[in-house]
Amino acid sequence: MIYMCAQQGDRHGGLLSLSQIPLTTEVNMSNPDLSHRGLWLAIIVIGGLVVASVGGGVLLLAGATVPIALAAAGAGFVALVGLGMTGYRFLTS
């Protein structure tokens, strides 16, 4: 594959091969807040899924119809993930 070079008039006529394109980027993970961000996102989302699933199951056992139980579980998931992400951002900033 050949990509167009941003610089016109280079010795290859404006074309670069894949071997000339750098494939790595430097990532600075020395900041613990940034390095743990993905981990905390996974914990918050999985926690929201567990709580929403249990809440939907409890509503189904209590006799609610399926659309109501799914809507309540979805609303609970969105609320918990939103609250969790807001709390994380508040505590780390």
C-alpha positions in Angstrom: 0.0 0.0 0.0 1.1 3.5 -0.7 0.1 6.6 1.1 0.3 10.2 -0.1 2.9 12.2 1.7 1.9 15.6 3.3 5.1 17.1 1.9 5.1 17.8 -1.8 8.2 17.5 -3.8 10.1 14.9 -1.8 12.4 12.5 -3.6 9.7 9.8 -3.9 7.2 12.0 -5.8 4.9 12.6 -2.8 4.4 8.9 -1.9 5.4 6.9 1.2 5.5 3.2 1.6 4.3 1.5 4.8 7.9 0.9 5.9 8.4 4.7 6.1 5.4 5.3 8.3 6.0 5.1 12.1 3.8 2.4 13.6 4.4 3.2 17.3 3.4 6.2 19.4 4.9 7.1 22.8 2.4 6.8 25.6 3.3 8.2 29.0 1.7 6.1 31.7 3.5 7.6 34.6 0.3 9.5 35.6 -1.6 7.0 37.8 -4.9 8.8 37.1 -4.6 8.2 33.4 -3.2 4.7 33.6 -6.1 3.5 35.8 -8.9 5.3 33.9 -9.7 2.2 31.8 -9.8 0.0 34.8 -12.2 2.2 36.6 -14.4 2.5 33.6 -14.6 -1.3 33.4 -15.4 -1.5 37.1 -18.2 1.1 36.8 -19.8 -0.4 33.7 -19.7 -4.0 35.0 -21.1 -2.8 38.4 -23.9 -1.0 36.5 -24.6 -4.2 34.5 -24.8 -6.3 37.6 -27.1 -3.9 39.5 -29.3 -3.4 36.5 -29.6 -7.2 35.9 -30.5 -7.9 39.5 -33.0 -5.0 39.5 -34.6 -6.3 36.3 -34.8 -9.8 37.7 -36.4 -8.6 40.9 -39.0 -6.7 38.9 -39.8 -9.8 36.9 -40.1 -11.9 40.0 -42.4 -9.2 41.5 -44.7 -9.6 38.6 -43.8 -6.7 36.3 -44.2 -7.1 32.6 -41.1 -7.7 30.5 -41.0 -4.2 28.8 -41.4 -2.5 32.2 -38.6 -4.6 33.7 -36.3 -4.0 30.8 -37.0 -0.3 30.8 -36.3 0.0 34.5 -33.1 -2.1 34.2 -31.9 0.1 31.3 -32.7 3.3 33.2 -30.9 2.0 36.2 -27.9 1.1 34.2 -27.7 4.5 32.5 -28.2 6.3 35.9 -25.5 4.2 37.7 -22.9 4.5 35.0 -23.6 8.2 34.7 -23.3 8.7 38.4 -20.2 6.5 38.6 -18.4 8.4 35.9 -19.3 11.7 37.4 -18.2 10.6 40.8 -14.9 9.3 39.4 -14.3 12.6 37.6 -15.1 14.6 40.7 -12.8 12.5 42.9 -9.8 12.5 40.5 -9.9 16.2 39.5 
